[in-house]
Amino acid sequence: MNDDIYDDFEIPHLARERFGVDVEISQVIVPQVPVSPTARATVFLTNKKQLFVYIDAHSRLLLGDVKKIVARMGLKAEVYFPPKGRPDYFDSIARDKFHSVFPGRSRVTDEDLIFYRTLAPYKPALVLISEVRDGEIYRYDSDSRTKWRTAAKFAYRRIKTS
């Protein structure tokens, strides 16, 4: 069985099961490309014309790692979906990590948690994309001088409506 076809069926199931997001893939733009030495990403378009990236890895990933991967792929993220049933997942992890570093602080602001959110474990990751910068999606390539090369040319910008 072709792995790409299998992924087309697996990703919507995983998105529903792990993130509580119903997606139907209409087109896979970039299937299973490397985005780090241990991680792979699939970029796909849904029936509702929304662009998503699904990232999974053999090693652990943090939200900060996923943000860096998405940026280096030439994508602009709109929503990082937390695990299903835990809408405040990133904030609760950040608050716990902040209190472990600063146990005496009782008042915690959102500005205090910005860095600690990036330390939340986030594997696998599902990200809604708002824009493809420069019309190119990049993939990791260890042989390249910049470590990144073009995986696909794809123009996309999500226009918000009221």
N, C-alpha and C positions, 0 to 999 in steps of 0.2 A: 504494500500500500504506500502511496506517495505521502511523505511526511508533511508537505505543504497542505495537502487536502485534509489530512488528519488535524492539523493545527486550525484550519478554518472551522472545524466542528468543535474542537477542544476549547478555544479561546472564549466563545460566547458562554459555554457551560461554566468555565472557571470564573468569568466576570460575574455571572449570576450567583454562583456558589460562594465566592470569596469576597466580592465587593457589593453584591446586591444591585448590580447594574445590568439591565436587559439591553443587550446589543445584538443586532443581526448584521453580519458582515456582508457588505455588497461587493467590496473589492479590497484585496490585499495589495497594498502599495509596495511594501518592503517585507518579505517573509524571512523570519528567523536570521537576521544579520547579526554578526558580532558587534557589540558596543563596548566591550572591555575584554580583557583576556578570558574572563569566566562568564560573562553575561551575554544574552541574546535578546533582541527586540524584534517585535512584529508591529509594523505600522499598517493600520487598516481604516477603511472608510465604511461607515454604517449606512443603512437604508435611509436614515434621517440626515445624511450628508455631514455627519460629525466625524472628525478625524481623531483616532485613538492610537496610543502606543502601549503595548503590553511588554513588560520587561521581566525576565526571569534570569536567575543565575545559579551556578553551582555553589558559589560562596555567598556569604551574607551580604545584603545590601541595606544601606541606610537611606533615609529620605534625602539626605545631602548628596549621596552618591547618585540617586535617581535624578535629582535636579541637575547635577553636573552632566550626566549622560544625555538628558533631554536637551540641554543647551548645546552640547557639543554635536548633537545630531542635527542641529540647525532648526530646532523646533521651539516654539514658544508655548509653554504650558498654561492652561486655564484652570484645571482642577486636578488635584492629586486625590484619587479616591481612597478613603480609609477602608479598613476591613469591614465587612458586613456586620451591622449591628453595633458598631462603635464609632459614631459620628465625631466624637471628641478624642479619637485615638491619638493623634499627633500631639494635642495639647496635654492630655493626661500623661503621656510618656515624658513630654518636656517638663511638666511640673514635677514629676517624680525625680527626674535627673537633676533638675534645678535644686530641689530640696536635699538631695544627697550631697550636693556641692556646698550649698548654703543652708544648713539645717536651722539656723536661727531666724531666717527671714520669714515673716508671716505674710507680708503684703507682696504679692507677685503681680507684675504687670505684663501685658503682652510683649512689650519691648524686652523684658527680661527673658522671655521664653523663645525669642526668635532663633537664637543659636541652638538651643536645646531641642527644638523641633527637628532639626536636621539630624539628630542622633537617634531618632526613632527607627527601629527595624522596619524595613519595607520591602519584603520579598514574598511573592511577586508584586509588581507594581502595575497599576492601570492609570493612565494619564489621558485626560481630554486635552487636545491640542487646539489652540486658537489660531496659530499661524505657522506657516513654513517660511522661515526667513530665507531670502535669496532664491527661492524656488528650487532648492536642492536639499535632499535628505542624505545625511552622511552616515557612514559606518566606520567602525574601528578597523584599522589596518596597521599591524605592527611593522610592516616593511616600508610604509610611507614616512616621509620626512616629518610631517605634522602629526602622524599616527591616525589620521582620518582621511577618507576619500569618499567621493560621491557614490551613493548606493542607488539613488533614483532622482530624477528631475520631476518635481511635482509642485504645482502652484496651489496654495490653499490659504485662505484667510476667512475666518469665521466672522460674519457680520451679525452683531447683536441687534435684535429687534425688541421693541417694547411689548 
